[in-house]
Amino acid sequence: MRARWLCLAALVATAPVLASCGGTAVSGASEAVGSQLAIYSSLPLQGREAAVSQQIVDGETLALAETGGRVGPFKVGYVSLDDSNESNGRWDPGISATNAKTAAEDTSTIAYIGDLDSGATAITLPLMNAAGILQVSPASPYVGLTSSRDAGQDEPERFYPSGKRTFGRLQPGDPVEAAAQVRLMSALGVHRVYVLDNEEPFAAPLAELVAEDAARAGIEVAAHDSLATAGGTLYSGEVEKVVHSQAQAVFFAGGGGPGAVALWQQLHDADPDLLLLGSRALAETSFTSQIGAAAGSTYLTTPLLALDEYPPSARRVLAASSRQFGGEAGPWVLYGYEAMSVVLDSIRSAGVRGNVRRVVTERFFATSDRSSVIGRYSIEADGETTLSRYGVDRVVGGRPVFYRAIEVN
């Protein structure tokens, strides 16, 4: 277990230094957790998502340091866990489960910030929920975590064994991305779209949402196909179907591995005028740097906006992060900062009961019209944020570059 306990005396003085100042006993969970509170974070700190996760950790660290490690009568400590596998750098289901179990069995745990990936949250959430611990994700957009619309069997109920909601996310979920994609299609003059997904359980529902929203908006859906892109690199049959459908655009929901790159290139080669629309998972340099001439036809939705699209308070946080940790602070710092901030404010608003898990969770769900570095938002009863602005990236010089923001509501 790669855990880091941040002593607040060291954290305030030198926030980047993760000083060792003891830990907490691990035993059965309880409703009231004492005067020493622990906030856990679980993110992939190795591999391709390490840079993103480190910015989230920087934001979390900064927000906690600004309180001096105290909220009312309570001392607050922070444990940062790595859910990635050393051998491949990807988040690992077994490690995610172990991290959640560690947090759940720590009698001082008051909240859990994570995860980055929806698949990881699907594993950790039942454990956190059974322990009655508030869980706040900076991302994890999968619709089934909060809603039954186009979700898997027994979702979202299967994630909440206690029968009560304990999870909220700060970035808009799949329904908002789907709506943004359809608004983008309308802005681009698309009247007929071909929808594809890569068969992954956390990607296919987004494709379903896009197809449904497009049809409601008067955009004809030529077809919705699923194809495995994990191991394949030749898609001549599917490409032929797309071309013969006379669709003006293709929407693809899925990750950006070699199969997705090959699909993108083959679609563009077959029809250079075809618009190629991709989900948030493709808005990464590892994908955009490889698609070649298809870049000019590519539009990728992303929850991340240009820095000047965030409130003025975001600039202060980004500047503070750069001073403390070095390097260029990006939007992910803001989501880490706000995840920690809203948890701390939930503890604060609970007053003398800030050490009672149930009460802190209730205060989080009472978040209304909150002014924050990521915008003004409320938390709805199902755990969704009311934030509804979504970004669109184009590909410039092989990199995803912010193009425009779309207001969904």
Phi, psi and omega in degrees: 000123179263086184250150178225121180259124184263111172289128188289332177298316178290323185294320181291322182287314181220085187306325182290342184275122180267089186279146178272120180222035177096176181220199180237153179291143179254116178206201182294150180286154177218162183291310178261135191247013176089191184267345175258115183255146176239135173246120180264148173229136178229117185212157176282105185266007176231167175078200189291339180262006184298318182296318177298311182298322180295324177293322176297315178299319178301316179296317178299314181299316181297315181298319180290321179299326181293340178270354185070016178078019179225143170229108184058231182277004189252139168273140183236124175250169187223131178239119179257120180249149179256122180258016180264157180268130183299331186284330182231354177075007181259156176298144188239128182303318181294319180291321177301316180296319179296317178301314180295320179296320178301313180294319183294327182272353177279116185291350178264356185292128177248337180199159183228120180259112182161163010245185176277321184259140180299323179297321177294319179296324178300334178274316186280329187300314179301325179290316178294318182295318180298330179273356180073027185260130176300133177236125180237122180256137172289346185214251179044073189277355188307128186299325185292348177288338183232338189220155177271354183295116179057023182267179179282176182298136177061025176254143006272001188306323186293343179275352186234072182299336179283345183084359181239145180283132179227007186241137172219153178237153183265328176272146178303144181277188183308318182301324179288320177297319178299315179297322178295320178299317182291322176294324176296315178304314180298318180295331180272359179078026181279128177247348182213125185231147176251124185255133179230150168220166186261019175075359180285139185296338180261004177246321183303320179299327177297318177299320177299316180298318179297315180298317180295314181293322179297315180298319179295330181275003179086012176266123183287131177264109183297320179187162171230111181244152172246136179215144180283119178251358183294320183243344184268156175221008180233118187230037185300320180296315180292319179298319178298320178298319180296312182298316181291340180287344183063026174292144177275340184212155172242133169252132181236127175251120180159177181281171188255044178286187181303324179296318179294321177299313180297318178299315181300312182295319182290324175296316181293319179297323182286327180208094182299342180272353182289128176280135184246109185251128184233157180279175186304329183295341180270350184279056180226146181300328180301333176266308188294334181285350186248356189271356173059228185296340179293346181302323183293343180254007190261136174226125184237127176280147183208143176285348182273131180256168171297150185301327180283358176273350179269162181300159180304328180298337179296327182296320179298315181295317180296320178295318179296321179295317179297320179295316185287318191247350181078167179076181182268122180277131181247186184303329181297332174302319182296321181288324174294317180298316181287325177301313178293318183297316182290328175294313180298320179290330176292321175296315182299316183288344176281351176064227182292347177261023178292354176255012179255115187304314182300318182290318179297319177298317178299320180292324176298315181288349175272001179303122184218130176051045184280129176272122185217176180288344178258002179123175180271129185206166170235162173255124181277169186299333180271359180099358179283147170277153175272359174301134187222014175269134181231147182263161172232130176254145163255172180252120181231122180060032179080006182237148174287127183234134183303132183248310180195164174253146178239125176270118185280317181268000000 
